[in-house]
Amino acid sequence: MAALPGVSTLCENSNEVFLDVAKLLLTYADNILRYPNEEKYRSIRIGNPTFSTKLLPIKGAVECLFEMGFEEAETHLVFPKSASVEQLKLVRESIAAERDQRLRGGQPVQPPQTTTATATATATATATATATASASAQESPATSSQPATPAPPPASSLEHSMSFFVTLQSNFQHVMLYENPELQQKARLHIPHQDLSSAAEHKLQQAKEADPESKLGKEDVLVLELLRWFKQDFFSWVDRLPCSRCGGKTQNAGSVSPTTDDLRWGAQRVENHYCQTCKLSTRFPRYNNPEKLLETRRGRCGEWANCFTLCCRALGLDARYIWDSTDHVWTEVYSASQRRWLHCDSCENACDKPLLYEVGWGKKLAYVLAFSKDQVVDVTWRYSCKHPDILTRRTTVQEAWLLRTINRLNAARQQSLSPDRKKELTERLLVELVEFISPKKPKAGELGGRNSGSLAWRRARGETGGADAGTSPQVAGYVFIPTEREKSERLLHVRYSASKDQYCRVSNSCEAVQGWDQCVWSKDSVFRKVENDWQMVYIARTEGSSSGRISWKFDFAPAGMKMKAVSVMAQSQTFHSGTVCWRLRSGQKTTEFSGDGRMQPFPSLSGSSEFVIEAELGSGDGESSWQHSQLFRQSLKETEESSFEILVDLEDA
């Protein structure tokens, strides 16, 4: 008889548990066989107490149902009309044979020999459990030399387990769309593969000349070029669609019902973007089918990662889709030359910055899972430098359940793989597990907050960085990056008014951002002081501090641009022995300039792609020394004047 991994797992339970579960499973199977046309016998409600308390917690029970042919629906497990009755009988007979053996008082039947895929999955579980234990050993050392047997999940978490399982299986099935040869060909028609490949070859040659020991391969640089093209030229971000009648701004007014065509392309949700002027709704279907996204070329992180992963596969890159339980998705691409997986976020045009989310955006990660055509991998540990903190948040499902479930999914998917491919996957996974054991320290590029999406949207999600980012509480992490409009106009123009406490992004339709610290790259011991009696406002050091710093960062490389000309105007004022030092830094160059309120050009920055403006406040006399160095001092009545202004003419990099 062919090996049945689910039945084998079920046989590992104690005699009493096995017999109770077998009785239920045989009842489900017999009802279908006796009453094949009765719909009520072909579905099992997930919330049913019998199912949730007597089957779901038991190792191998749900696996047997899936081996019989049951499939998950939203609230039920369903035995579809298309399912094989012969397969159902096969599983039923295997369970009945084991039950009969145990009822006769004999020893439990030896579980069938596992397949190579199952053996590989078991080894994976052991290695992953070891990595998890290593990650948690700092805080929870073992108190017993005996291995602990995980208790069944409490009844209150059972529906969470099924919901989590549906997420796993849904994503695992979805990534198979990327393997469709016809769809890959459609994607290649949109990708300027030859141009990207030529640019990659040129940049790889430059990298090798600069560092002969570099491990970069051509595919690594091709990924960078693909990210740049996808962000700058192909896909666009949607906060709210413009009104389809007048082109004006709309408001998100909830959802509308999807049409048959929406559902055909996986848009279960359709946003209603409502224009107050025209009283008109513009529909925004959230398509989940990458074929449709090649046509629409717009959306938020879900659409971006979905379409970008397809583009990677279309170019033959070994890519997988990454799902984060705290509501973000991205891509990983395997680097054969570096023998590791590279984090790739198409929304941010970011590569190999895995700590960006925890450190830069301030995300409280719990589960991060990778889905490819061959396997599911729990990659949470790559994206965190605080493993003990992660473990405190992984409470949705039990770790043992998650390992078993991932192993079962992988065993089923890998049954048709060649031995060489299975060996390759196992070797890659072992390298990953070694990587996961030792958390890395954040790099400079991982410290900033999120850039994609409107500031209000990012702020609502808590992804602008700052004190929640898990780094120094002084880091705010905002970076000025050219928008599509600014890229088109080849101009970035920003003003700040201290009296309004507002940034105005003149070059982006005068977009207003409220709050002096909302567009700051870093800040240390500074605050905004309002003197209501004198009707004045300014930024000063915090009381008691000997110095304070604040900086603003501008980066044009993600938009494929560089600076043609740069001018800066800054206002500062000192009293007694107070000092303010203004600096402009770009690469290794640092230029000091005056905060006298005049627009000052910086010709030496022409051709550069980024710079940081920094102000340092210090000195002063007596208890009020903190007030003796001030930035942007302005009357509250001067609402039309700017205290800080940056003007950058851009050109293609």
C-alpha positions as CSV (number, residue, x, y, z in Angstrom):
1,M,0.0,0.0,0.0
2,A,1.3,3.5,-0.8
3,A,2.6,5.5,2.1
4,L,0.0,7.9,3.6
5,P,1.9,10.5,5.6
6,G,-1.3,11.7,7.4
7,V,-2.3,8.2,8.5
8,S,1.3,7.5,9.6
9,T,1.3,10.7,11.7
10,L,-2.1,9.8,13.2
11,C,-0.7,6.3,14.2
12,E,1.9,8.1,16.4
13,N,-0.9,9.0,19.0
14,S,-1.6,7.0,22.0
15,N,-4.1,4.1,21.7
16,E,-6.9,5.9,23.4
17,V,-6.5,9.1,21.4
18,F,-6.1,7.2,18.1
19,L,-9.3,5.1,18.7
20,D,-11.4,8.2,19.5
21,V,-10.2,10.1,16.4
22,A,-10.4,7.1,14.1
23,K,-14.1,6.7,15.1
24,L,-14.9,10.2,14.0
25,L,-12.8,10.0,10.7
26,L,-14.4,6.7,9.7
27,T,-17.9,8.3,10.4
28,Y,-17.1,11.2,8.1
29,A,-15.9,8.8,5.4
30,D,-18.8,6.3,5.7
31,N,-21.4,9.0,5.6
32,I,-20.0,10.2,2.2
33,L,-19.8,6.7,0.9
34,R,-23.3,5.8,2.0
35,Y,-25.0,9.1,1.0
36,P,-23.0,10.4,-1.9
37,N,-25.6,12.9,-3.0
38,E,-26.3,14.4,0.5
39,E,-24.5,17.8,0.7
40,K,-24.7,17.9,4.5
41,Y,-22.3,14.9,4.7
42,R,-19.7,16.5,2.4
43,S,-18.8,19.5,4.6
44,I,-17.5,19.9,8.1
45,R,-17.9,23.3,9.9
46,I,-14.5,24.5,11.3
47,G,-16.2,25.9,14.3
48,N,-18.1,22.7,15.1
49,P,-17.2,21.7,18.7
50,T,-16.6,18.1,17.8
51,F,-14.2,19.1,15.0
52,S,-12.5,21.9,16.9
53,T,-12.0,20.0,20.2
54,K,-11.6,16.3,19.2
55,L,-9.9,16.5,15.8
56,L,-8.0,19.7,15.2
57,P,-5.7,19.4,18.2
58,I,-4.7,15.8,17.4
59,K,-1.6,15.2,15.4
60,G,-2.4,13.8,12.0
61,A,-6.2,14.1,12.2
62,V,-6.7,17.1,9.9
63,E,-4.0,15.7,7.6
64,C,-6.1,12.5,7.2
65,L,-9.1,14.6,6.1
66,F,-7.0,16.3,3.4
67,E,-5.6,13.0,2.3
68,M,-9.2,11.8,1.9
69,G,-9.9,14.7,-0.4
70,F,-11.4,17.4,1.8
71,E,-10.5,21.0,0.8
72,E,-10.7,24.2,2.8
73,A,-13.4,26.8,2.3
74,E,-13.9,30.0,4.2
75,T,-15.7,28.4,7.2
76,H,-15.9,24.7,6.3
77,L,-13.8,21.8,5.1
78,V,-15.6,20.5,1.9
79,F,-15.4,17.2,0.1
80,P,-15.9,18.4,-3.5
81,K,-17.8,16.5,-6.2
82,S,-14.6,16.2,-8.2
83,A,-12.7,14.4,-5.3
84,S,-11.7,10.8,-5.8
85,V,-13.9,8.4,-4.0
86,E,-11.2,5.7,-4.5
87,Q,-8.7,7.9,-2.6
88,L,-11.3,8.3,0.2
89,K,-11.7,4.6,0.4
90,L,-8.0,4.0,0.5
91,V,-7.5,6.4,3.5
92,R,-10.6,4.9,5.2
93,E,-9.3,1.3,4.8
94,S,-5.8,2.4,6.2
95,I,-7.4,3.9,9.3
96,A,-9.8,1.0,9.8
97,A,-7.0,-1.6,9.5
98,E,-5.0,0.2,12.3
99,R,-8.2,0.5,14.4
100,D,-9.0,-3.2,14.1
101,Q,-5.4,-4.2,15.0
102,R,-5.5,-2.1,18.1
103,L,-9.0,-3.3,19.1
104,R,-7.7,-6.9,18.9
105,G,-5.1,-6.0,21.5
106,G,-2.2,-6.2,19.1
107,Q,0.6,-3.7,18.9
108,P,0.1,-0.6,16.8
109,V,0.8,-1.1,13.2
110,Q,4.3,0.2,12.2
111,P,3.8,3.4,10.3
112,P,4.5,3.0,6.6
113,Q,8.0,3.8,5.3
114,T,8.2,7.5,4.7
115,T,8.9,8.9,1.3
116,T,12.1,10.8,0.5
117,A,10.1,14.0,0.6
118,T,8.6,13.2,4.0
119,A,12.1,12.3,5.3
120,T,13.4,15.6,4.0
121,A,10.6,17.5,5.7
122,T,11.2,15.7,9.0
123,A,14.9,16.7,8.8
124,T,13.8,20.2,8.1
125,A,11.5,20.3,11.1
126,T,14.3,19.1,13.3
127,A,16.7,21.7,12.0
128,T,14.1,24.5,12.3
129,A,13.2,23.5,15.8
130,T,16.9,23.6,16.7
131,A,17.2,27.1,15.2
132,T,14.1,28.3,17.1
133,A,15.4,26.8,20.3
134,S,18.8,28.5,19.8
135,A,17.0,31.8,19.2
136,S,15.1,31.5,22.4
137,A,17.8,30.0,24.6
138,Q,19.0,33.4,25.7
139,E,15.8,34.0,27.7
140,S,14.3,30.5,28.3
141,P,17.0,28.0,29.1
142,A,15.7,24.4,29.3
143,T,15.0,23.3,32.9
144,S,14.9,19.6,32.1
145,S,16.9,17.3,29.9
146,Q,13.8,15.4,28.9
147,P,12.1,16.7,25.6
148,A,8.8,18.3,26.3
149,T,5.7,17.1,24.4
150,P,3.7,20.1,23.2
151,A,0.2,20.3,24.6
152,P,-2.7,20.5,22.2
153,P,-3.6,24.1,21.4
154,P,-6.4,25.5,23.6
155,A,-9.9,25.4,22.2
156,S,-9.9,29.2,21.8
157,S,-7.0,29.0,19.4
158,L,-8.3,26.3,17.2
159,E,-10.0,28.5,14.7
160,H,-6.8,30.6,14.6
161,S,-5.0,27.5,13.6
162,M,-7.4,26.8,10.8
163,S,-7.3,30.4,9.6
164,F,-3.5,30.3,9.6
165,F,-3.6,27.0,7.7
166,V,-5.9,28.6,5.0
167,T,-3.4,31.5,4.7
168,L,-0.5,29.1,4.3
169,Q,-2.2,26.9,1.7
170,S,-3.7,29.9,-0.2
171,N,-0.3,31.6,-0.6
172,F,1.4,28.3,-1.4
173,Q,-1.1,27.7,-4.2
174,H,-1.1,31.3,-5.4
175,V,2.7,31.2,-6.2
176,M,2.1,28.5,-8.8
177,L,0.5,31.2,-11.0
178,Y,4.1,32.5,-11.5
179,E,5.1,29.2,-13.1
180,N,2.6,29.4,-16.0
181,P,4.8,29.6,-19.2
182,E,2.2,31.7,-21.1
183,L,2.0,34.2,-18.2
184,Q,5.7,34.4,-18.0
185,Q,5.9,35.2,-21.7
186,K,3.3,37.9,-21.2
187,A,5.5,39.4,-18.5
188,R,8.6,39.3,-20.6
189,L,6.8,41.3,-23.3
190,H,6.6,44.2,-20.8
191,I,10.2,43.9,-19.4
192,P,13.1,45.6,-21.3
193,H,15.2,42.6,-20.7
194,Q,18.0,43.4,-23.1
195,D,18.4,46.9,-21.7
196,L,18.4,45.7,-18.1
197,S,20.8,42.9,-18.9
198,S,23.2,45.3,-20.6
199,A,23.1,47.8,-17.7
200,A,23.7,44.9,-15.3
201,E,26.8,43.7,-17.2
202,H,28.2,47.2,-17.2
203,K,27.6,47.8,-13.5
204,L,28.9,44.4,-12.6
205,Q,32.1,45.1,-14.5
206,Q,32.5,48.4,-12.6
207,A,31.8,46.6,-9.3
208,K,34.5,44.0,-10.0
209,E,37.0,46.7,-11.0
210,A,36.3,48.5,-7.7
211,D,36.4,45.3,-5.6
212,P,38.0,42.2,-7.3
213,E,36.9,40.1,-4.3
214,S,33.3,41.0,-4.7
215,K,30.9,38.0,-4.7
216,L,28.3,39.7,-6.9
217,G,27.0,37.8,-9.9
218,K,25.3,39.1,-13.0
219,E,21.9,37.9,-11.7
220,D,22.4,39.9,-8.5
221,V,23.0,43.2,-10.4
222,L,20.1,42.2,-12.8
223,V,17.8,42.1,-9.7
224,L,18.9,45.7,-8.8
225,E,18.1,46.9,-12.4
226,L,14.8,45.1,-12.4
227,L,13.9,46.7,-9.0
228,R,14.8,50.2,-10.4
229,W,12.8,49.7,-13.6
230,F,9.8,48.3,-11.8
231,K,9.7,51.2,-9.3
232,Q,10.6,54.1,-11.7
233,D,9.0,53.1,-15.0
234,F,6.5,50.3,-14.7
235,F,4.4,50.2,-11.6
236,S,2.6,53.1,-9.7
237,W,1.4,53.5,-6.2
238,V,-2.2,54.2,-5.4
239,D,-3.4,55.9,-2.2
240,R,-6.6,57.2,-3.7
241,L,-7.4,57.2,-7.4
242,P,-8.3,60.6,-9.0
243,C,-11.9,61.2,-9.9
244,S,-12.7,59.5,-13.2
245,R,-14.8,62.6,-14.2
246,C,-12.9,65.7,-13.0
247,G,-9.5,64.3,-12.1
248,G,-9.7,65.8,-8.7
249,K,-9.0,64.3,-5.3
250,T,-11.2,61.6,-3.9
251,Q,-11.8,60.1,-0.4
252,N,-11.8,56.4,0.5
253,A,-15.5,55.8,1.3
254,G,-15.4,52.1,2.1
255,S,-16.1,49.2,-0.3
256,V,-18.5,48.3,-3.1
257,S,-19.5,44.9,-4.3
258,P,-17.1,43.2,-6.8
259,T,-18.4,42.4,-10.2
260,T,-18.1,39.0,-11.9
261,D,-15.1,40.3,-13.8
262,D,-13.5,41.6,-10.6
263,L,-13.9,38.2,-9.0
264,R,-12.4,36.5,-12.1
265,W,-9.2,38.4,-11.5
266,G,-9.1,37.8,-7.8
267,A,-10.5,41.2,-6.6
268,Q,-12.6,40.1,-3.6
269,R,-12.4,43.7,-2.3
270,V,-13.2,46.8,-4.3
271,E,-12.5,50.2,-2.8
272,N,-14.9,53.2,-3.3
273,H,-12.9,56.3,-4.0
274,Y,-15.5,59.1,-3.8
275,C,-15.3,62.6,-5.2
276,Q,-17.1,65.2,-3.1
277,T,-17.3,67.6,-6.0
278,C,-18.8,65.3,-8.6
279,K,-20.6,63.1,-6.1
280,L,-19.1,60.2,-8.2
281,S,-17.5,57.0,-7.1
282,T,-14.4,55.7,-8.8
283,R,-13.9,51.9,-8.3
284,F,-10.5,50.5,-7.3
285,P,-10.6,46.7,-7.5
286,R,-7.7,45.1,-5.5
287,Y,-6.7,42.6,-8.1
288,N,-4.8,39.5,-6.9
289,N,-4.1,37.9,-10.3
290,P,-0.6,39.0,-11.6
291,E,-1.8,38.7,-15.2
292,K,-4.3,41.5,-14.6
293,L,-1.7,43.5,-12.8
294,L,0.5,43.5,-15.9
295,E,-2.3,45.5,-17.4
296,T,-3.3,47.8,-14.6
297,R,0.3,48.3,-13.3
298,R,-0.9,50.0,-10.1
299,G,-1.8,49.2,-6.5
300,R,-0.2,49.0,-3.0
301,C,2.3,46.6,-1.6
302,G,0.2,43.5,-2.3
303,E,-0.1,44.3,-6.0
304,W,3.5,45.4,-6.2
305,A,5.0,42.2,-4.7
306,N,2.6,40.0,-6.6
307,C,3.5,41.4,-10.0
308,F,7.2,41.9,-9.2
309,T,7.6,38.2,-8.2
310,L,6.1,37.2,-11.5
311,C,8.6,39.4,-13.3
312,C,11.5,37.8,-11.5
313,R,10.3,34.3,-12.4
314,A,9.7,35.5,-16.0
315,L,13.4,36.3,-16.2
316,G,14.4,32.9,-14.8
317,L,15.3,34.2,-11.4
318,D,14.7,31.9,-8.5
319,A,12.2,34.0,-6.5
320,R,9.7,33.5,-3.8
321,Y,6.8,35.5,-2.4
322,I,7.2,36.8,1.2
323,W,4.1,37.2,3.5
324,D,4.3,39.1,6.8
325,S,1.6,38.7,9.3
326,T,1.8,42.4,10.2
327,D,0.5,43.3,6.8
328,H,3.2,43.7,4.3
329,V,4.5,41.5,1.4
330,W,7.7,41.5,-0.7
331,T,10.0,39.2,-2.6
332,E,13.2,37.2,-2.1
333,V,15.6,36.2,-4.9
334,Y,18.2,33.5,-4.6
335,S,21.7,34.6,-5.3
336,A,23.6,31.6,-6.7
337,S,27.0,33.5,-6.5
338,Q,26.5,34.4,-2.8
339,R,24.6,31.2,-1.9
340,R,21.9,33.1,0.0
341,W,18.4,34.6,-0.4
342,L,18.3,38.4,-1.0
343,H,15.4,40.5,0.4
344,C,13.8,42.6,-2.4
345,D,11.1,45.2,-1.8
346,S,9.8,46.6,-5.1
347,C,7.7,49.3,-3.3
348,E,10.9,50.7,-1.7
349,N,13.4,49.8,-4.5
350,A,15.3,48.1,-1.6
351,C,17.6,45.1,-1.9
352,D,19.3,43.1,0.9
353,K,17.9,45.3,3.7
354,P,16.1,42.7,5.7
355,L,16.0,44.7,9.0
356,L,14.3,47.6,7.3
357,Y,10.9,46.7,8.7
358,E,11.8,46.0,12.3
359,V,14.4,48.6,12.7
360,G,13.5,51.2,10.2
361,W,9.7,51.1,10.0
362,G,9.2,50.0,13.6
363,K,7.2,46.8,12.8
364,K,6.5,44.3,15.6
365,L,7.1,41.2,13.5
366,A,5.8,37.8,14.4
367,Y,5.5,35.5,11.4
368,V,7.3,36.0,8.1
369,L,6.9,33.1,5.6
370,A,8.4,32.5,2.2
371,F,6.4,30.7,-0.6
372,S,7.9,29.3,-3.7
373,K,6.9,26.7,-6.2
374,D,8.8,24.1,-4.2
375,Q,8.5,24.9,-0.5
376,V,7.3,27.0,2.3
377,V,10.0,28.3,4.7
378,D,9.6,30.2,8.0
379,V,12.1,33.1,7.4
380,T,11.0,35.3,10.3
381,W,14.5,35.2,11.9
382,R,16.1,36.9,8.8
383,Y,14.0,40.0,9.4
384,S,14.7,40.5,13.1
385,C,17.7,41.3,15.2
386,K,15.6,40.8,18.4
387,H,14.7,37.1,18.3
388,P,13.5,36.9,22.0
389,D,11.1,39.7,21.4
390,I,9.8,37.9,18.3
391,L,9.1,34.7,20.3
392,T,6.9,36.6,22.7
393,R,4.6,37.6,19.8
394,R,4.4,34.2,18.1
395,T,1.2,33.1,19.9
396,T,-1.3,32.7,17.1
397,V,-0.4,29.0,16.7
398,Q,1.9,26.6,18.5
399,E,5.4,26.2,17.1
400,A,5.1,22.4,16.8
401,W,1.8,22.8,14.9
402,L,3.4,25.3,12.5
403,L,6.4,23.0,11.9
404,R,4.2,20.0,11.2
405,T,1.9,21.9,8.9
406,I,4.8,23.4,6.9
407,N,6.4,20.0,6.6
408,R,3.2,18.4,5.4
409,L,2.7,21.1,2.7
410,N,6.3,20.7,1.6
411,A,6.1,16.9,1.5
412,A,3.1,17.0,-0.7
413,R,4.6,19.6,-3.1
414,Q,8.0,17.9,-3.4
415,Q,6.8,14.4,-4.2
416,S,7.4,14.9,-7.9
417,L,10.8,16.6,-7.5
418,S,14.0,14.9,-8.6
419,P,16.4,13.7,-5.9
420,D,18.9,16.3,-7.0
421,R,16.4,19.2,-6.6
422,K,15.4,17.9,-3.2
423,K,19.0,17.8,-2.1
424,E,19.6,21.3,-3.4
425,L,16.6,22.6,-1.4
426,T,17.7,20.9,1.7
427,E,21.2,22.3,1.4
428,R,19.9,25.8,0.9
429,L,17.6,25.5,3.9
430,L,20.5,24.4,6.1
431,V,22.5,27.4,5.1
432,E,19.5,29.6,6.0
433,L,19.1,28.0,9.4
434,V,22.7,28.7,10.2
435,E,22.1,32.4,9.2
436,F,19.0,32.6,11.4
437,I,20.8,31.5,14.6
438,S,22.9,34.6,14.7
439,P,21.0,37.9,14.5
440,K,22.7,40.6,12.4
441,K,23.2,44.2,13.3
442,P,21.3,46.9,11.3
443,K,23.0,48.6,8.4
444,A,22.7,52.3,7.6
445,G,20.2,51.6,4.8
446,E,17.9,49.8,7.2
447,L,17.3,52.7,9.6
448,G,14.8,54.9,7.7
449,G,11.1,54.8,7.8
450,R,8.8,53.7,4.9
451,N,8.9,55.8,1.7
452,S,6.1,54.3,-0.4
453,G,2.6,55.7,0.2
454,S,1.3,59.0,1.5
455,L,2.7,60.3,4.8
456,A,-0.8,60.0,6.3
457,W,-1.1,56.4,5.2
458,R,2.4,55.5,6.5
459,R,1.8,57.3,9.8
460,A,-1.5,55.5,10.2
461,R,0.4,52.2,9.8
462,G,3.1,53.3,12.2
463,E,5.8,52.8,9.6
464,T,7.5,56.2,9.5
465,G,10.2,55.1,11.9
466,G,11.1,57.1,15.0
467,A,10.9,55.9,18.6
468,D,9.0,52.8,17.6
469,A,11.6,51.7,15.1
470,G,13.6,49.8,17.7
471,T,16.7,51.9,17.3
472,S,17.7,55.1,19.1
473,P,14.6,57.2,19.9
474,Q,16.3,60.1,18.1
475,V,16.0,58.5,14.7
476,A,13.1,59.7,12.7
477,G,14.3,58.3,9.4
478,Y,12.3,60.3,6.8
479,V,14.0,60.5,3.4
480,F,13.0,63.0,0.6
481,I,12.9,60.9,-2.6
482,P,11.5,62.4,-5.8
483,T,7.9,61.5,-6.6
484,E,6.8,60.7,-10.2
485,R,5.8,64.3,-10.7
486,E,9.1,65.6,-9.4
487,K,10.9,63.1,-11.6
488,S,9.0,64.4,-14.6
489,E,9.5,68.0,-13.7
490,R,13.1,67.4,-12.8
491,L,12.7,69.5,-9.7
492,L,12.4,69.0,-6.0
493,H,11.4,72.1,-4.0
494,V,10.6,72.0,-0.3
495,R,9.8,74.8,2.2
496,Y,9.2,74.7,6.0
497,S,7.3,77.4,7.9
498,A,7.9,77.5,11.6
499,S,4.8,79.6,12.3
500,K,2.6,77.1,10.5
501,D,4.8,74.1,11.6
502,Q,4.3,72.8,8.1
503,Y,6.4,71.5,5.3
504,C,5.2,72.4,1.8
505,R,6.5,70.2,-1.0
506,V,6.0,72.8,-3.7
507,S,7.2,70.5,-6.5
508,N,4.6,67.9,-5.7
509,S,1.4,69.9,-6.0
510,C,2.2,71.9,-2.8
511,E,1.7,68.7,-0.7
512,A,1.5,69.8,2.9
513,V,3.0,67.8,5.8
514,Q,2.2,69.0,9.3
515,G,4.8,68.7,12.1
516,W,8.4,69.8,12.2
517,D,9.7,66.3,12.9
518,Q,7.7,64.4,10.4
519,C,10.2,65.0,7.5
520,V,13.3,64.8,9.7
521,W,16.0,62.2,9.1
522,S,17.4,62.3,12.6
523,K,17.0,64.4,15.7
524,D,18.7,64.4,19.1
525,S,17.7,66.6,22.1
526,V,15.7,69.2,20.1
527,F,12.0,70.4,20.3
528,R,9.7,73.1,18.9
529,K,9.3,75.9,21.4
530,V,6.2,78.2,21.2
531,E,6.5,81.5,23.2
532,N,2.9,82.6,23.4
533,D,3.7,85.7,25.4
534,W,6.2,86.9,22.8
535,Q,4.2,85.3,19.9
536,M,7.4,83.7,18.6
537,V,8.2,80.1,17.7
538,Y,11.5,78.3,17.0
539,I,13.4,74.9,17.4
540,A,15.8,74.7,20.3
541,R,17.7,72.3,22.4
542,T,15.8,70.5,25.1
543,E,16.3,72.1,28.5
544,G,19.4,70.7,30.3
545,S,21.1,69.3,27.2
546,S,24.5,70.6,26.2
547,S,23.9,70.2,22.5
548,G,21.2,69.2,20.0
549,R,21.2,68.0,16.5
550,I,18.7,67.7,13.6
551,S,19.1,66.6,10.0
552,W,17.2,66.2,6.8
553,K,18.1,63.6,4.1
554,F,17.6,63.8,0.3
555,D,18.2,60.7,-1.9
556,F,17.7,60.8,-5.6
557,A,19.2,57.4,-6.6
558,P,15.9,55.4,-6.0
559,A,14.3,57.6,-8.7
560,G,17.3,57.2,-11.1
561,M,18.2,60.9,-10.8
562,K,21.1,63.0,-9.7
563,M,21.6,66.6,-8.8
564,K,22.2,69.3,-11.4
565,A,22.1,72.2,-9.0
566,V,21.3,72.7,-5.3
567,S,20.4,75.8,-3.3
568,V,19.6,75.9,0.4
569,M,18.1,78.7,2.6
570,A,18.2,78.3,6.4
571,Q,17.5,80.7,9.2
572,S,19.1,80.5,12.7
573,Q,19.7,82.9,15.5
574,T,22.0,82.9,18.5
575,F,22.1,84.9,21.8
576,H,25.0,85.4,24.2
577,S,27.5,82.6,23.5
578,G,25.0,80.2,21.8
579,T,26.2,78.6,18.6
580,V,24.5,77.0,15.5
581,C,26.6,75.1,13.0
582,W,25.0,74.3,9.6
583,R,26.6,71.5,7.5
584,L,25.8,70.0,4.2
585,R,27.2,66.4,3.8
586,S,27.3,64.4,0.5
587,G,29.5,61.3,0.5
588,Q,32.9,62.3,1.9
589,K,32.3,66.0,1.3
590,T,31.2,68.3,4.2
591,T,30.5,72.0,3.6
592,E,29.6,74.4,6.4
593,F,27.3,77.3,5.5
594,S,25.5,80.2,7.2
595,G,22.0,80.2,8.5
596,D,21.5,83.9,7.6
597,G,18.3,83.4,5.6
598,R,19.9,83.8,2.2
599,M,19.5,81.2,-0.6
600,Q,23.0,79.7,-1.0
601,P,24.1,77.5,-4.0
602,F,26.3,74.4,-3.7
603,P,27.9,73.9,-7.1
604,S,30.2,71.1,-5.7
605,L,27.2,68.8,-5.3
606,S,26.4,68.7,-9.0
607,G,26.4,65.1,-10.2
608,S,25.8,63.7,-6.7
609,S,22.8,61.6,-5.9
610,E,22.2,62.3,-2.2
611,F,22.9,64.8,0.6
612,V,22.1,65.5,4.3
613,I,21.6,68.9,5.8
614,E,22.5,69.0,9.5
615,A,22.3,71.7,12.2
616,E,24.1,71.4,15.5
617,L,23.1,73.7,18.4
618,G,25.3,74.3,21.3
619,S,26.8,76.6,24.0
620,G,24.9,79.5,25.7
621,D,25.0,81.0,29.1
622,G,23.4,80.0,32.4
623,E,20.2,78.1,33.0
624,S,18.6,79.5,29.8
625,S,21.5,78.3,27.6
626,W,19.2,76.0,25.7
627,Q,17.4,79.1,24.4
628,H,20.5,80.8,23.2
629,S,20.8,78.8,19.9
630,Q,17.6,78.7,17.8
631,L,16.5,77.5,14.4
632,F,13.8,79.0,12.3
633,R,12.8,81.7,14.8
634,Q,9.7,83.3,13.5
635,S,6.7,85.4,14.6
636,L,3.5,83.4,14.8
637,K,1.9,86.1,12.7
638,E,4.3,85.6,9.8
639,T,2.4,82.8,8.1
640,E,3.5,83.4,4.6
641,E,7.3,83.4,5.1
642,S,9.5,80.3,5.0
643,S,12.2,79.6,7.5
644,F,13.9,76.8,5.6
645,E,14.0,76.1,1.9
646,I,15.6,73.5,-0.4
647,L,15.7,73.8,-4.2
648,V,17.2,71.0,-6.3
649,D,17.3,70.8,-10.1
650,L,17.5,67.2,-11.2
651,E,18.8,65.2,-14.2
652,D,18.9,61.6,-15.1
653,A,21.6,59.6,-13.4
